[in-house]
Amino acid sequence: MQSNAVLFAPRAAVLLVAALALACANFPGWGRVLAPEVTVMNVAPAQLEGFESSARVDLRLSNPNEFPLAIDGLRFQLEINGRRFARGQTDQVVELPRLGDARVSVTVHSGLGDVLRQIPNMPNGLEEMSYRVSGDVFLTSPYDRVLPFGSEAVEFGAQR
């Protein structure tokens, strides 16, 4: 006849594995982390030099997660009216609060050709302007992940 300890050991192991799996599923660093929503708040021209121009782009990062995100960088590409406008990156550290927002200002660079392709869209002000921003957000511990993001919007400008 087997002892109670021998019969109990397999059941205890199953219970221990189930408890560990449940604990890990509830730890946000091991579960699903949603990418922040990134929108463009402002674009301000900075400088035109030779065959390259720069601008300051203000981005709003919104955290859809129920836990804060520690961001230690991002890189992105900005398209305006369906045409590539600029690329940028930053190693700025941002603590994005749970279900909250943060503003990040990034200097972007674009080639002269990218800027010149935008000129036909600019005369007499725009009634409508669309943009798309896409790229990657770099998270620090405990996540140590790269999350891709992308968003687009249509903004309405001056009416004629």
N, C-alpha and C positions, 0 to 999 in steps of 0.2 A: 504494500500500500504506500502511495506517495505522501510525502509530508505536505502540510498546508503551504509551506514556504515555496516548494517547487511549483505548486498550482498557482500561487499568487504572483510569482515573478513575471510570467508573460503578460498578465493583466496589468500589472504595474507599469511595465514597459510601454504598453499601448497607451495607457492613460498619460504617461509622461510625454510621449511623442505628440499626442493630441494637444496637451497643454502648451507645449513649446510652439507648435504650429499656430495655435490661437494667439499666443503672445506675439509671435513674429508678424502675423497678419495685422495686428493692431499697431505696430511700430511704424510710423510714417516713413522712415528711411528705407524700409524694406517693402513697402506697399507701393501702390501706384502714385506717382507724383505727376500732377498736371503742369504743363508748361505755363508760365505767366502769359497773360494777354498783353501784347505790346501795341501801342498806338502812337501816332505822331502828334505831338502837341504844337510844335513850331519848327520852322526852318528859317534860319537867318544867315544870309550870305556873309562870309568872313573875308576871303581874299582870293584874288585871281593872279596867278603868277605863272608865266610861261604857258605850258600846255596842261596845267592842273589848277583846279580851283578847290577851295575848301568852304565849308559852311558849318554852322552849329545846328545840330538837330536835337530837339528836346523830345524825349520819349516818356510816355507814361507806362509803367509796368504795373499790372494788376494781378494779384495772387488769388486764384480761384480755390486754393487748397485751404483746408481747415487747420493748417499749421504754418508757421513762418518758413520762408525760404532765405537761405544765406547765399547770395549771388556774388561771385568774385570776377565776373567779366561777361561780356557779350560781344558778338559780332553780327553784322547784319548788312543787308543790301536794301536800298530804297529805290522804288520805281515810282515815277510820277506820270500820270496819264499814259500808262502802258509802256513807258520807256525807262530804261535804267538811268538813274540820276546820280547815285553815289553809293559808296561802301564805307563802313566805319566799324571800329572796334574800340573797346575800352577794357581796362582791367580794374575799373572802379568797383569798390566793394559796396554792396547794397544789402541791407537787411529788409526784406520785403515782408511786412507783417501779415499775419493770418487774415485772409479775406480783405487785404488792404492794398494800397497803392504807394508807389514811389516814383519820383521824377529823376531821370538820368539825362544829362547833357553830354553829347558826344560830338567831337569834331569829325566830320566826314570829308572824304576826298573824292573828286570826280575828274575824269579827263575832260579836256576842252570839248571834244566831240559830244560827250554826254550832255554838257551844258548847252552847246549850240543846238542840239536836237530839241531842247525844251523851248527855245525862243518862239517858234511858230505858234505855240499854245498860249503865249503870254500877251499878245497885243490887246489893248483896251480892257484889260482885266478879264477874269474868268467868271463865267456864271457857275461853272461846275469844274471841279478838279478831283481826280481820283488818285489814290496812292496805294501801294502795296509795300509792306515791310516784312522781310523774312530773314531768319538767321538762327543763331544758337545762343542759349543762355548757359553759362557754366555755374554749377552749384558746388558749394564747398561741403565739408563734412556735415552730417553723416551720410550725405547722398553721393557726393563725388560723381556727378553725372553731367552729361551735356543734353539739354532739352531743346529740340528744334521748335521754332515758333513761326507763325505767319499770320498776317491779318491784312485786310484791305478795307478801304472806306471811300466814300464819295463825300467831299466837302463842298459846300456851296459858298461861293465868294460874292463879290460885288455884283449886283443886278444892274443891267443897263436900262 
